């Protein structure tokens, strides 16, 4: 699956999610200035994709919901953290609106991101940053 497939599957909800993702990226880092997000996948995982910023920026992160302020994140950790956060919270909003089937798709994608984060990030320290941001 790709991001484009996901958007097509969910039509306006997919487009709304994309805008929501960008707002969350802006919310958690003052130095986020937009950018190109690439749809990526893992070999052998046909129902799974994730989005990653195509840059080499170190992002200053602050999460006031859990007091996360653990130094800068590289773009890969930042992207995956924001993507996972956005999937989970957007799914929650859909659930509260009674859009149960759509919310389950977002929650399932969140669970796949979380389950594959270490493989995607390839580094225990980066995985710890990802986890701490979302905890």
N, C-alpha and C positions, 0 to 999 in steps of 0.2 A: 504494500500500500504506500502511496505517496501522499503528501499534503494536498496536492491537487485532487486526488481521488477522494480524500476525506472531505474536502470542501464541497466537491460535487455531490457526494453522498448526503451531506447535511445542508446543502444549498445555503440559504441565508444565515443559518446558524454557523456554518463554516466560515463565512465572510465576517460575521460578528465576532467569532472566536479570534480570527486573525487581528482585527482591530483591538480586541481585548488583550491579546498577547503583547502588542506594541505598547499599550497603556501600562501594563504590568512591568514591562522592561523599563519604561520611563520612571515609573513609581519607585522602583527599588534601587536605581542608580542615577545619581545626578549627572554622571558623565556619559550616559547613554544618549546618543544623538541619532538614533535610527540606524539603518543599515540593511544589508541584504541577508535574509535568513534562508539558508539552503535546507531543502528536504533531504534527509539522510535515512538510511535503513541499515539494518544488520543482515549479513548474509544468512540465509535460511529462515528469516523471520518475515514472512510475506504479509502478515497482517499488522505490521508495526513500522512506524516511521518516527522520526523526531526532527526538530528544527534546530539549526545551529547557525549562529551569526558567522558571516564570512569575513572575519577580521582578526587582528592580533592584539586587540585592546585589553588592558587590565582595567576591570570595572571596580569602582568603589561601591560597595554594597552596604545597605542598611535595611534591616527588616524590623520595624518597630513592633510587629506582632509577637516576635519571640526574642527581641533584643539581640538579634544576630548583628555583629559588627566584628567580623573576624578577618579583617584585612582584605586586600583586593582579590578578585577572582579573574582568571583568564576567561577569554570569550567562550571557550567550550563549556566550562563549568557554569558560567553565568547563563548561557543559552539554555542548557539543559535544566538548570534550576528554575528559570523563569517559565520555560515550556511546561515543566511538571506542575508548577504552582498554578499556572493559568488553566491547564487541563482540569485540575482538581476543583478549583474555585468556580470555573465556568460550568463544570458538570453539576456542582452544588446549586448554582443559580437555576440551571435548567430543571433540576429535580424539584426545586421549590416552585417552579412555574407549572409543574405537572407534566413536563416533557420527559417522561421516565425513560423511554427507549433511547432518546438522544443522550440523556445524562449517563446512561449505562455505557454508551460508546466512549464518552469522554473519560469516565472512571476507569474503564478497561484499558484505554491508552495510557492513562496515568500509572496504572499498576504495571504495565509493560515497561514504561520508562524507568520506574523505580526498581523493578526487578533486573533491568539490564544496565543500570547506571554505571556500575563498576566496569563492565565490559566496554561501554561507550567511552568512559573517561580514561580507562587504562592505568589508573594510578590511585593508590589508597588515600593519599592526602587530598587529591581532588574529589574523590568519592566522599571523604569526610566533610569537606566544605559543602558539597551538594546536600548531604544529609543534614548537616547543622542548619543550613539555610531553611530547609523545609520542616525541621523539627519544631 
